[in-house]
């Protein structure tokens, strides 16, 4: 946990870049997740998608 805080500080001060390293495993998982997301949305009614979107977006302050 302290290591993460130090890394954030180094990124904020410009000592280190905030680049995230993607490995092959993560790329494959992202692609499968994207496919599942599209399939799930296609199977949902527009009313259900709107309901989920309302829950996801907080009201403006």
Backbone atoms as SQL, in Angstrom:
CREATE TABLE atoms (id INTEGER PRIMARY KEY, chain TEXT, resi INTEGER, resn TEXT, atom TEXT, x REAL, y REAL, z REAL);
INSERT INTO atoms VALUES
  (1, 'A', 1, 'UNK', 'N', 0.826, -1.177, 0.000),
  (2, 'A', 1, 'UNK', 'CA', 0.000, 0.000, 0.000),
  (3, 'A', 1, 'UNK', 'C', 0.881, 1.255, 0.000),
  (4, 'A', 2, 'UNK', 'N', 1.918, 1.266, 0.780),
  (5, 'A', 2, 'UNK', 'CA', 2.810, 2.422, 0.806),
  (6, 'A', 2, 'UNK', 'C', 3.512, 2.575, -0.536),
  (7, 'A', 3, 'UNK', 'N', 3.863, 1.455, -1.147),
  (8, 'A', 3, 'UNK', 'CA', 4.502, 1.492, -2.460),
  (9, 'A', 3, 'UNK', 'C', 3.620, 2.161, -3.500),
  (10, 'A', 4, 'UNK', 'N', 2.307, 1.917, -3.415),
  (11, 'A', 4, 'UNK', 'CA', 1.375, 2.555, -4.347),
  (12, 'A', 4, 'UNK', 'C', 1.342, 4.059, -4.123),
  (13, 'A', 5, 'UNK', 'N', 1.353, 4.471, -2.858),
  (14, 'A', 5, 'UNK', 'CA', 1.334, 5.908, -2.543),
  (15, 'A', 5, 'UNK', 'C', 2.596, 6.590, -3.063),
  (16, 'A', 6, 'UNK', 'N', 3.719, 5.920, -2.920),
  (17, 'A', 6, 'UNK', 'CA', 4.981, 6.474, -3.407),
  (18, 'A', 6, 'UNK', 'C', 4.946, 6.587, -4.929),
  (19, 'A', 7, 'UNK', 'N', 4.399, 5.602, -5.579),
  (20, 'A', 7, 'UNK', 'CA', 4.308, 5.634, -7.048),
  (21, 'A', 7, 'UNK', 'C', 3.415, 6.777, -7.511),
  (22, 'A', 8, 'UNK', 'N', 2.281, 6.968, -6.839),
  (23, 'A', 8, 'UNK', 'CA', 1.388, 8.070, -7.183),
  (24, 'A', 8, 'UNK', 'C', 2.104, 9.401, -7.017),
  (25, 'A', 9, 'UNK', 'N', 2.871, 9.548, -5.940),
  (26, 'A', 9, 'UNK', 'CA', 3.625, 10.778, -5.699),
  (27, 'A', 9, 'UNK', 'C', 4.654, 11.004, -6.799),
  (28, 'A', 10, 'UNK', 'N', 5.336, 9.942, -7.208),
  (29, 'A', 10, 'UNK', 'CA', 6.340, 10.081, -8.268),
  (30, 'A', 10, 'UNK', 'C', 5.701, 10.449, -9.606),
  (31, 'A', 11, 'UNK', 'N', 4.532, 9.900, -9.885),
  (32, 'A', 11, 'UNK', 'CA', 3.823, 10.248, -11.110),
  (33, 'A', 11, 'UNK', 'C', 3.399, 11.707, -11.052),
  (34, 'A', 12, 'UNK', 'N', 2.896, 12.140, -9.895),
  (35, 'A', 12, 'UNK', 'CA', 2.437, 13.529, -9.736),
  (36, 'A', 12, 'UNK', 'C', 3.577, 14.529, -9.885),
  (37, 'A', 13, 'UNK', 'N', 4.760, 14.160, -9.439),
  (38, 'A', 13, 'UNK', 'CA', 5.897, 15.073, -9.529),
  (39, 'A', 13, 'UNK', 'C', 6.663, 14.936, -10.840),
  (40, 'A', 14, 'UNK', 'N', 6.272, 13.988, -11.680),
  (41, 'A', 14, 'UNK', 'CA', 6.911, 13.838, -12.976),
  (42, 'A', 14, 'UNK', 'C', 8.155, 12.969, -12.970),
  (43, 'A', 15, 'UNK', 'N', 8.480, 12.373, -11.831),
  (44, 'A', 15, 'UNK', 'CA', 9.650, 11.503, -11.762),
  (45, 'A', 15, 'UNK', 'C', 9.419, 10.187, -12.507),
  (46, 'A', 16, 'UNK', 'N', 8.176, 9.818, -12.640),
  (47, 'A', 16, 'UNK', 'CA', 7.819, 8.537, -13.250),
  (48, 'A', 16, 'UNK', 'C', 6.589, 8.776, -14.125),
  (49, 'A', 17, 'UNK', 'N', 6.464, 7.995, -15.187),
  (50, 'A', 17, 'UNK', 'CA', 5.270, 8.123, -16.018),
  (51, 'A', 17, 'UNK', 'C', 4.190, 7.203, -15.479),
  (52, 'A', 18, 'UNK', 'N', 2.954, 7.514, -15.777),
  (53, 'A', 18, 'UNK', 'CA', 1.829, 6.728, -15.296),
  (54, 'A', 18, 'UNK', 'C', 1.387, 5.675, -16.285),
  (55, 'A', 19, 'UNK', 'N', 2.288, 5.230, -17.144),
  (56, 'A', 19, 'UNK', 'CA', 1.932, 4.239, -18.154),
  (57, 'A', 19, 'UNK', 'C', 1.593, 2.909, -17.495),
  (58, 'A', 20, 'UNK', 'N', 0.495, 2.331, -17.940),
  (59, 'A', 20, 'UNK', 'CA', 0.084, 1.022, -17.462),
  (60, 'A', 20, 'UNK', 'C', 0.560, 0.000, -18.471),
  (61, 'A', 21, 'UNK', 'N', 1.166, -1.044, -17.975),
  (62, 'A', 21, 'UNK', 'CA', 1.673, -2.078, -18.870),
  (63, 'A', 21, 'UNK', 'C', 0.587, -3.113, -19.099),
  (64, 'A', 22, 'UNK', 'N', 0.170, -3.251, -20.345),
  (65, 'A', 22, 'UNK', 'CA', -0.812, -4.267, -20.697),
  (66, 'A', 22, 'UNK', 'C', -0.070, -5.520, -21.128),
  (67, 'A', 23, 'UNK', 'N', -0.473, -6.634, -20.568),
  (68, 'A', 23, 'UNK', 'CA', 0.111, -7.876, -21.049),
  (69, 'A', 23, 'UNK', 'C', -0.912, -8.595, -21.928),
  (70, 'A', 24, 'UNK', 'N', -0.494, -9.657, -22.544),
  (71, 'A', 24, 'UNK', 'CA', -1.337, -10.376, -23.491),
  (72, 'A', 24, 'UNK', 'C', -2.594, -10.894, -22.794),
  (73, 'A', 25, 'UNK', 'N', -2.453, -11.345, -21.580),
  (74, 'A', 25, 'UNK', 'CA', -3.582, -11.890, -20.844),
  (75, 'A', 25, 'UNK', 'C', -4.659, -10.813, -20.650),
  (76, 'A', 26, 'UNK', 'N', -4.259, -9.616, -20.270),
  (77, 'A', 26, 'UNK', 'CA', -5.215, -8.542, -20.070),
  (78, 'A', 26, 'UNK', 'C', -5.880, -8.134, -21.377),
  (79, 'A', 27, 'UNK', 'N', -5.150, -8.120, -22.463),
  (80, 'A', 27, 'UNK', 'CA', -5.712, -7.744, -23.756),
  (81, 'A', 27, 'UNK', 'C', -6.799, -8.736, -24.165),
  (82, 'A', 28, 'UNK', 'N', -6.549, -10.009, -23.952),
  (83, 'A', 28, 'UNK', 'CA', -7.539, -11.022, -24.295),
  (84, 'A', 28, 'UNK', 'C', -8.775, -10.886, -23.405),
  (85, 'A', 29, 'UNK', 'N', -8.575, -10.603, -22.143),
  (86, 'A', 29, 'UNK', 'CA', -9.697, -10.440, -21.221),
  (87, 'A', 29, 'UNK', 'C', -10.526, -9.218, -21.601),
  (88, 'A', 30, 'UNK', 'N', -9.865, -8.153, -22.002),
  (89, 'A', 30, 'UNK', 'CA', -10.583, -6.945, -22.418),
  (90, 'A', 30, 'UNK', 'C', -11.439, -7.218, -23.644),
  (91, 'A', 31, 'UNK', 'N', -10.882, -7.954, -24.581),
  (92, 'A', 31, 'UNK', 'CA', -11.624, -8.251, -25.807),
  (93, 'A', 31, 'UNK', 'C', -12.847, -9.117, -25.506),
  (94, 'A', 32, 'UNK', 'N', -12.666, -10.128, -24.682),
  (95, 'A', 32, 'UNK', 'CA', -13.799, -10.986, -24.326),
  (96, 'A', 32, 'UNK', 'C', -14.844, -10.192, -23.550),
  (97, 'A', 33, 'UNK', 'N', -14.404, -9.324, -22.664),
  (98, 'A', 33, 'UNK', 'CA', -15.338, -8.499, -21.895),
  (99, 'A', 33, 'UNK', 'C', -16.128, -7.582, -22.794),
  (100, 'A', 34, 'UNK', 'N', -15.479, -7.034, -23.793),
  (101, 'A', 34, 'UNK', 'CA', -16.146, -6.139, -24.732),
  (102, 'A', 34, 'UNK', 'C', -17.211, -6.886, -25.523),
  (103, 'A', 35, 'UNK', 'N', -16.880, -8.104, -25.930),
  (104, 'A', 35, 'UNK', 'CA', -17.850, -8.910, -26.686),
  (105, 'A', 35, 'UNK', 'C', -19.056, -9.240, -25.819),
  (106, 'A', 36, 'UNK', 'N', -18.810, -9.600, -24.563),
  (107, 'A', 36, 'UNK', 'CA', -19.893, -9.933, -23.654),
  (108, 'A', 36, 'UNK', 'C', -20.781, -8.734, -23.372),
  (109, 'A', 37, 'UNK', 'N', -20.157, -7.589, -23.240),
  (110, 'A', 37, 'UNK', 'CA', -20.884, -6.355, -22.979),
  (111, 'A', 37, 'UNK', 'C', -21.839, -6.026, -24.123),
  (112, 'A', 38, 'UNK', 'N', -21.363, -6.161, -25.345),
  (113, 'A', 38, 'UNK', 'CA', -22.194, -5.875, -26.516),
  (114, 'A', 38, 'UNK', 'C', -23.344, -6.866, -26.627),
  (115, 'A', 39, 'UNK', 'N', -23.053, -8.134, -26.363),
  (116, 'A', 39, 'UNK', 'CA', -24.076, -9.169, -26.437),
  (117, 'A', 39, 'UNK', 'C', -25.149, -8.933, -25.376),
  (118, 'A', 40, 'UNK', 'N', -24.725, -8.567, -24.177),
  (119, 'A', 40, 'UNK', 'CA', -25.669, -8.304, -23.087),
  (120, 'A', 40, 'UNK', 'C', -26.565, -7.121, -23.435),
  (121, 'A', 41, 'UNK', 'N', -25.982, -6.065, -23.972),
  (122, 'A', 41, 'UNK', 'CA', -26.758, -4.882, -24.345),
  (123, 'A', 41, 'UNK', 'C', -27.737, -5.201, -25.471),
  (124, 'A', 42, 'UNK', 'N', -27.343, -6.042, -26.406),
  (125, 'A', 42, 'UNK', 'CA', -28.219, -6.395, -27.524),
  (126, 'A', 42, 'UNK', 'C', -29.425, -7.199, -27.051),
  (127, 'A', 43, 'UNK', 'N', -29.248, -7.981, -25.994),
  (128, 'A', 43, 'UNK', 'CA', -30.336, -8.804, -25.473),
  (129, 'A', 43, 'UNK', 'C', -31.263, -8.037, -24.537),
  (130, 'A', 44, 'UNK', 'N', -30.893, -6.839, -24.137),
  (131, 'A', 44, 'UNK', 'CA', -31.691, -6.052, -23.208),
  (132, 'A', 44, 'UNK', 'C', -32.656, -5.132, -23.927),
  (133, 'A', 45, 'UNK', 'N', -33.761, -4.876, -23.291),
  (134, 'A', 45, 'UNK', 'CA', -34.723, -3.930, -23.866),
  (135, 'A', 45, 'UNK', 'C', -34.196, -2.510, -23.674),
  (136, 'A', 46, 'UNK', 'N', -34.607, -1.576, -24.515),
  (137, 'A', 46, 'UNK', 'CA', -34.176, -0.183, -24.349),
  (138, 'A', 46, 'UNK', 'C', -34.574, 0.386, -22.982),
  (139, 'A', 47, 'UNK', 'N', -35.724, -0.052, -22.458),
  (140, 'A', 47, 'UNK', 'CA', -36.170, 0.423, -21.149),
  (141, 'A', 47, 'UNK', 'C', -35.222, -0.042, -20.050),
  (142, 'A', 48, 'UNK', 'N', -34.781, -1.293, -20.129),
  (143, 'A', 48, 'UNK', 'CA', -33.866, -1.842, -19.121),
  (144, 'A', 48, 'UNK', 'C', -32.507, -1.141, -19.199),
  (145, 'A', 49, 'UNK', 'N', -32.023, -0.876, -20.412),
  (146, 'A', 49, 'UNK', 'CA', -30.747, -0.157, -20.561),
  (147, 'A', 49, 'UNK', 'C', -30.859, 1.238, -19.967),
  (148, 'A', 50, 'UNK', 'N', -31.990, 1.906, -20.188),
  (149, 'A', 50, 'UNK', 'CA', -32.197, 3.248, -19.636),
  (150, 'A', 50, 'UNK', 'C', -32.224, 3.202, -18.111),
  (151, 'A', 51, 'UNK', 'N', -32.854, 2.175, -17.561),
  (152, 'A', 51, 'UNK', 'CA', -32.927, 2.017, -16.108),
  (153, 'A', 51, 'UNK', 'C', -31.530, 1.852, -15.508),
  (154, 'A', 52, 'UNK', 'N', -30.715, 1.029, -16.136),
  (155, 'A', 52, 'UNK', 'CA', -29.347, 0.799, -15.667),
  (156, 'A', 52, 'UNK', 'C', -28.527, 2.084, -15.792),
  (157, 'A', 53, 'UNK', 'N', -28.700, 2.815, -16.898),
  (158, 'A', 53, 'UNK', 'CA', -27.955, 4.060, -17.098),
  (159, 'A', 53, 'UNK', 'C', -28.325, 5.099, -16.047),
  (160, 'A', 54, 'UNK', 'N', -29.580, 5.151, -15.662),
  (161, 'A', 54, 'UNK', 'CA', -30.001, 6.098, -14.613),
  (162, 'A', 54, 'UNK', 'C', -29.306, 5.781, -13.298),
  (163, 'A', 55, 'UNK', 'N', -29.189, 4.513, -12.976),
  (164, 'A', 55, 'UNK', 'CA', -28.528, 4.109, -11.724),
  (165, 'A', 55, 'UNK', 'C', -27.036, 4.427, -11.773),
  (166, 'A', 56, 'UNK', 'N', -26.429, 4.328, -12.948),
  (167, 'A', 56, 'UNK', 'CA', -24.985, 4.520, -13.090),
  (168, 'A', 56, 'UNK', 'C', -24.589, 5.989, -13.038),
  (169, 'A', 57, 'UNK', 'N', -25.428, 6.873, -13.560),
  (170, 'A', 57, 'UNK', 'CA', -25.096, 8.295, -13.607),
  (171, 'A', 57, 'UNK', 'C', -25.633, 8.995, -12.369),
  (172, 'A', 58, 'UNK', 'N', -24.740, 9.550, -11.546),
  (173, 'A', 58, 'UNK', 'CA', -25.222, 10.291, -10.381),
  (174, 'A', 58, 'UNK', 'C', -25.872, 11.600, -10.815),
  (175, 'A', 59, 'UNK', 'N', -26.813, 12.091, -10.046),
  (176, 'A', 59, 'UNK', 'CA', -27.444, 13.357, -10.397),
  (177, 'A', 59, 'UNK', 'C', -26.443, 14.505, -10.291),
  (178, 'A', 60, 'UNK', 'N', -26.614, 15.551, -11.089),
  (179, 'A', 60, 'UNK', 'CA', -25.678, 16.683, -11.020),
  (180, 'A', 60, 'UNK', 'C', -25.776, 17.397, -9.674),
  (181, 'A', 61, 'UNK', 'N', -24.675, 17.963, -9.247),
  (182, 'A', 61, 'UNK', 'CA', -24.646, 18.654, -7.946),
  (183, 'A', 61, 'UNK', 'C', -25.235, 20.028, -8.017);
